[in-house]
């Protein structure tokens, strides 16, 4: 059972508002600094990613530090980072990704097939204005177009290190226990999972990511240590990152 966290309402609302501001600020900074004619180029998309990563992830970490100081607790106490549970948390996290990754990929494949079938039906019926053709996330499409080692290294840093750290702190570390301890455990579980999936802004990955978020929450509840879902999230992203980088080689080995 996850111990209660002393997350008070006023600092929590300021924190959520700050995160929303960082989301908007990253987009505004990218649009202001990037020339309009360069926005659709690979270099422009990568520049936009860098700006967003710096503003969003850096901003959330700064906000988290202030949020913890407002409650008089440190990072270890706030998120259950304890040495005595480290090995167990990492082992359980590794086991979880071995089970969650195939399940999430299978679910995503089913969603994509359903969307493709629905799209074909709409085309056959000559329905205009509705496009259900499954597409990869913009971030994934940009990664697939990258060619330099430096760009791929930055993608790896964001996907494998920064995103798991920041997203787990936000969704599992702060939002989930804050909602749960106010007497809404189901809202905390399903609400944070659905918002986590919505944040990635992709129809085909919505259900797989919502399922994955439920697994991450279960890990946090099981271990009381946020390092467990962080580690699972990092391994999950690393597997997907490598699959995208070596997609051509994997298709030769596994044509199906």
Beta strands, then each sheet from edge to edge (+ up, - down):
end
